[in-house]
Amino acid sequence: MIATVLGSALAQLEATVVNVALPVIGRELGAGVSGLQWVLNGYLLTLAALILLGGSLGDRLGRRRVFVLGTVLFTVASGACAAAPTLPLLVAARVVQGVGGALLTPGSLAMLEALLRPQDRAKAIGAWSALGGVAAAAGPLISGWLVESSWRWVFLLPIPLGVLVVLICVARVPESRDPDARGRLDVAGAALATLALAGLTFALVQASNGFGLPVLLAALVGLVAGVTFVVLERRRQNPMLPPSIFADRQFTAANAVTFAVYAALGGVFFLFVIFLQGALRYSPLAAGAASLPITGTMLALSSASGALAQRIGPRIPLTVGPLLIAAGMLLMLRIGPDSRYVPDVLPAVVVFGLGLAAVVAPVTSTVLAAASDRHSGIASGVNNAVARTAQLTAIAVLPLAVGLTGSQYTDPDALTDAFHRAMLLTAGLSVLGALIAVTTIRADVLTRAGQGVGGDRRHRLRTLRHHLHLGMAGPPARVSTAEQPNRQPGATGPKNPR
């Protein structure tokens, strides 16, 4: 439990603490808006592209082994981020950090499932989720406090946690594998997915400087790699992303809602803390604390939201939730350089948090309900990758769309105008998510998933381990469906778990 909670917290903290440090990083390293975009997107790019491959590696090579490898890589990359003297080196270290996150994140829940007795799993996953939520809630506040001294402390924080995780795993955590894992790893698919995301992200971010030859070539490479990836996945015997999983209309619709809503969230979380520091002159600590009501609301209400969706169906929550998120964004239009926190900022973040709490559990419940039991692991991973890719896309596109370029984030008036335009666009994305939900999501999708002997219990457990992973980074990564550790040759019964 300690190893998996701390390992998961590493990835969660990096999704919440770096945003608070962005303005300070920009000032010290001389970064413009595009540089700040790459500080976030360097991490998200490799994490989104490789997270499915990370789960497959753990199933085949050993979950503890891949989890430890990912933790070591993540920890070393964090040290490189802290020591980076220039922006390009910081972005390069963030790319490596994303690779480590893609290796360690899927193994966190998979080890719990594989190594605990069946009667202990639900309780353990609940504790894992609650402690992860605490880490997500504390992230912005810790980051703000650390940035007061230096932004480099934000990247030094994971190092002692990573060392502790590795020591615990080596000393106390047994190895486990999926004995049914077959076929070759889809390394080519992972490489093409990474190349597609990298090319398109580079083109979108750099387009703010003009549509020159490098931008056009990057866009072309990204598009060709994306098309090749789709063709390859359709022909491979063991694809990283099985196209057949999208045959279910409810699964596809729920992921479309995820993309629209998480794209909106990615844009807000990228710009909100920069706006508070640049236009309202908040300190990093005050800016980090300003978003605590969002995480607090999620911690308090997400479980109840999931239960409500199970009772009345997910269509209404997935329609009302995005509309509340959009309302919160529109309330942010009232915030300006002379605004105060309680009358102006707090109402917006509270409404925004209510909408987020209404969406997270039902959308992930729908994703898992629409997938068959044998695809529950890959369904969780796909939904996670969709959420990360949506955030990546929003961070790349939004500054260009609202005209926020160069060092304008240091100009309070220019930043305010750009932030208000961004909130209108992100509110539109969230409303689009609501429209997709109301027109495509069936009210009985969760009920149908629970039909049959033991079906309701299986669905509740699958949903629990997916949607209670709180924080701003999106849904949790793929978890394996294997239930037992790898048996030794000749074993006749289940291995006794520690």
QUICORBEL-V300030 format. One record per backbone hydrogen bond with DSSP energy under -0.5 kcal/mol. CO is the residue of the C=O (numbers start at 1). NH is the residue of the N-H. If there is no record, write none. Layout:
BEGIN
CO	NH
CO	NH
END
This chain:
BEGIN
1	5
2	6
3	7
4	8
5	9
6	10
7	11
8	12
9	13
10	14
11	15
12	15
12	16
13	16
13	17
16	20
17	21
18	21
18	22
19	22
21	25
22	26
23	27
24	28
25	29
26	30
26	31
32	36
33	37
34	38
35	39
36	40
37	41
38	42
40	44
41	45
42	46
43	47
44	48
45	49
46	50
47	51
50	54
51	55
52	56
53	57
54	58
55	59
56	60
57	61
58	62
59	178
62	66
63	67
64	68
65	69
66	70
67	71
68	72
69	73
70	74
71	75
72	76
73	77
74	78
75	79
76	80
77	81
78	82
79	83
80	84
81	84
86	90
87	91
88	92
89	93
90	94
91	95
92	96
93	97
94	98
95	99
96	100
97	101
98	102
99	103
100	104
101	105
102	106
103	107
104	108
105	108
105	109
106	110
107	111
108	112
109	113
110	114
111	115
112	116
114	485
117	120
117	121
118	121
118	122
120	124
121	125
122	126
123	127
124	128
125	129
126	130
127	131
128	132
129	133
130	134
131	135
132	136
133	137
134	138
135	139
136	140
137	141
138	142
139	143
140	144
141	145
142	146
143	147
144	148
146	149
146	150
150	153
151	154
151	155
152	155
152	156
153	157
156	159
156	160
157	161
158	162
159	163
160	164
161	165
162	166
163	167
164	168
165	169
166	170
167	171
168	172
168	173
169	173
172	174
176	63
177	179
178	181
185	187
186	190
187	191
188	192
189	193
190	194
191	195
192	196
193	197
194	198
195	199
196	200
197	201
198	202
199	203
200	204
201	205
202	206
203	207
205	208
206	209
207	210
210	212
212	216
213	217
214	218
215	219
216	220
217	221
218	222
219	223
220	224
221	225
222	226
223	227
224	228
225	229
226	230
227	231
228	232
229	233
230	234
231	235
232	235
232	236
242	245
243	246
244	247
245	248
247	249
248	252
249	253
250	254
251	255
252	256
253	257
254	258
255	259
256	260
257	261
258	262
259	263
260	264
261	265
262	266
263	267
264	268
265	269
266	270
267	271
268	272
269	273
270	274
271	275
272	276
273	277
274	278
275	279
275	280
276	282
283	287
284	288
285	289
286	290
287	291
288	291
289	292
291	294
291	295
292	296
293	297
294	298
295	299
296	300
297	301
298	302
301	305
302	306
303	307
304	308
305	309
306	310
307	311
308	312
309	313
313	317
314	318
315	319
316	319
316	320
317	321
319	323
320	324
321	325
322	326
323	327
324	328
325	329
326	330
327	331
328	332
330	333
331	334
332	335
336	339
340	344
340	345
341	345
341	346
342	347
344	348
345	349
346	350
347	351
348	352
349	353
350	354
351	355
352	356
353	357
354	358
355	359
356	359
356	360
357	361
359	363
360	364
361	365
362	366
363	367
364	368
365	369
366	370
367	371
372	375
373	376
375	379
376	380
377	381
378	382
379	383
380	384
381	385
382	386
383	387
384	388
385	389
386	390
387	391
388	392
389	393
390	394
391	395
392	396
393	397
394	398
395	399
397	401
398	402
399	403
399	404
400	403
403	405
405	408
406	33
407	410
408	411
410	412
411	415
412	416
413	417
414	418
415	419
416	420
417	421
418	422
419	423
420	424
421	425
422	426
423	427
424	428
425	429
426	430
427	431
428	432
429	433
430	434
431	435
432	436
433	437
434	438
435	439
436	440
437	441
442	445
444	448
445	449
446	450
447	450
448	451
450	456
452	455
452	456
454	458
455	459
456	460
457	461
458	462
459	463
460	464
461	465
462	466
463	466
463	467
464	468
466	469
466	476
468	470
488	491
495	497
END
